[in-house]
Every structure is written in structure tokens, then in C-alpha cells.
Amino acid sequence: MATMVAVSSFAGAAVVGRSAARSSLAPRRRVLVVRAQTEPEMEPSMETASASTSSPSPISSPTPTPAAPKPKAPSVWDALAFSGPAPERINGRLAMVGFVAALSVEATRGGGLLDQAGSGAGLGWFLASAAVFSVASMVPLLQGQTVESKSSGIWSADAELWNGRFAMLGLVALAATEFITGTPFVNV
């Protein structure tokens, strides 16, 4: 990693009667390059052995440092924090299920999303499924597993987030369309 720092010197910037290009006191620009690199860690015995010998000898390869310990599992409040791993995933999963359920109920019964929410007929099913999906989403997180560790192929964590976001927007668009038109989205 290299960091560039420009240092300018403007000694003699006010030269009267001469052009700045021909003046020996024209501003000069200097560039200072700073490079920072980490050195590989070596065993203490290797450092003292190489420091105690007076003749230059080749330094043996450094030993790799041990892997970082596995992060501990977050608490419930850490997982449910605003920037925690759970809220957007849980809301996205519930929105995906809700969007499909709303369209399927509209197709089978003919009532729109706002009619379904206003009647309260499916409130028990909604609360039960929300509780099951929330608990099922929280258990692996509280055990210390990450969603990214379960990703494979097309079933990636990013795809799930984007599908959840689109499902949330879909539910809002479904409700707005029904409110504006006054009819269900799926007309059977």
C-alpha cells in the first residue's frame, strides 16, 4: 500500500521582472512517497538468532500466525439491533412469504390485499407464521452461524437480501395499486 504526499516549496514566488520559467527561484515541486507494509511475524528465537550472528545469513521463512478465533455468538439484542444481521433478513423473508400469500389468496378468493388486512380473518395465520419465521431466522444467528457461511451457488446471501427487498417493495406496490384502482390486483 503506498501513500502519496505532495510537498510543495514556493521559495521566491514573488519574482519581479523575470518570467517564472527562467528564474532560478521558480517554485519547485517535490513529491514524497511513503510506503507502509507489514512485516511477517517471526518466532522470537529466529529474531535473536539472526541478530546475534555477525555474518549475513539467509533468513528462514517465517512461520504463519495461527488463525483468528471464531467470533462469539451475538446476543439477542445485538442481532436485533438496527444494523444487526437479523432485522432486514427477517423482514425480507416475511415479505417474500407475504407477497406470495397475498397473490395466492387474491387469486383463489378474489379479495384484495387491503380487504384481507381489513377483515382480520388471516391475522392468526399471519402472527403464527411471523413468529415461526422470526425464531427460525434467529436461532442460527444466536448459535454464531453467519448467513454467508450457508451460501452456495445461486443461493447466496446477497440474492436473499435483494429478493426480500423486492418483495417488500412488491407488497407496497400491491397495496398502492389496489388503493388507487379500487380493485384487486389479480382479477379472476
N, C-alpha and C positions, 0 to 999 in steps of 0.2 A: 504494500500500500504506500503510495507516495503522496506527499502533501506539498503543494507548490505555494510558496510565499514570495510575493514580489516586493522587493525593496527598491525604492527609487531615491536617487540623490539629485537634488536640484541646487547644487552649489553654483552660483553665478548665473542665476536665472534672469537677472536684470542686466543684460549686456547692452550698452548704448552704442550705436554707430556701427555695429558689425552684424552680419547675419548669424543666426544661431548655428547654422551648419558649419561655418568656417571658424567659429570661435572655439578656442581650446577650453573655455569654461562652459561649453554647452552641457545641458543636462545628460547625465549618463544613467542608464538603467541597468540595474544588477538583478539577477534572479538567484534566489536562494532555494535550493531543493532540499527538503527534509524527508528522509525515508525512515519509516518505523517498521520493524519486523520483529516478530517474536522469535526468540531462540529456543531450539528444542531443549527440553529439560533433560539433564543428565543425572546419573546416580552420583551421590556425594563422593564416593570412593573414586570414581572416574575423574572428577574435577581435581581432587587433591593429588591423584597420581600423575595427571598431566601437568599440574602446576609444579610438582616437586622435581620433575626431570628437567635437566638443563638443555638436553639436545631435542631438537624438534622431532617429534614422532607423530605418526598419523593417529588421529583421534578415532576411537572406535565409534560405531553408530550408537546414538542414544537409544535408551530403552523407551518404549512407548508408555505414556501415562495411563493409569487404569481408567476405564470408562466411568462416566459420571453416574452417581447412584440414581436409581429410578425415583422420579418425583413422587412425593407422597400424595395420597388421595385428597382432593379438596373437601372442605366441609360443605354442608348443605347450603349455607349462606354464601360461600364463595362460588359455588356452582350456579346459584340463582341470582348472583349479582348482575347488575346491568350489563357489564362487559364480560360476564362469565360465559361458560360454554353451553349452558342449558337453555336460557330463555328463547333464543332465536330458533334453535333446533326443535324445541317442544312446540312453539307456536307454529313453525313451519309444518311439522308432522300433523298437528291437529288441523291446520288449514288444508293440507292435502286430503285428509280423510273427509273433512267437512265439505270441500268443494265437490268431491265425487258423490258424497251422500246427498248433498243438496240437488245436484243434477239428476241423480237417480230417483229421488223422491218426486221431483218435478215431473220426470218422465212417466213414473208409474201412477201417481195420484193426481197430477195436474195442478197442484197448488204451487205457488211461487215460494221463493226463499223468505220473503217478508211474511207471507201467510204462515209458513212453517214456524218462524220465530214468534209470531204474534199469538198463535194458538196455544203454544206451550205443550203440545202433545208429545214432542220428542225430547222434552227437557231432561227426563230421566236418562234416556239413552245418551244424550249429549254429555251429561255430568259423569256417567259411568265410563264412557269411552275417553273423556278428557282425563279422568283420574287414572285409568289403566295406562294410557299412552304417556302421561307425565311420570308415573312411577317407573314404567319400563324404560323410559329415557334417562331417568336419574340414577337408577341402580348401577349401570356400568360406569358412569362418571364418578360416583362415590366410591367405587372399587378401584379407582385410579386408571381406568382404561380411557384412552382417547378415541374420538370418533375416527381420526385419521389412521389409527392403527388397524381399524376394521375395513378400511377402503381397499378395494381391489378392482382393477379393470374399469368398467363403466360405472360401477357402484362406488363412486368416490364421495368424499365428504363435501367437496365443493358442489357437486351435482345435486346432492340432497339440499344444501342451502339454497341454491338457485331455484330448484323445484318448489321448495317451501315458500320462497319469496313470491314466485309467480302464482302459487296457489292463494297466498294472502291477497295479492292484487286481484286475482280472479274472483274471490269472494266479494270484494268491494265492488268490482265491476258488475258482478251478477246482481248485487243488491241495487246499485245505482241504475242499471238498465231496467230492472223491474220497477223501480220507483218512478223513473222518467216515463216509461211507456205504459205503466199500469197493468201490464200483463206478464205472466211468467216467461222466462227466457226460452224454455222448452215448451212449445205449443204442440200438444198431442191431439 
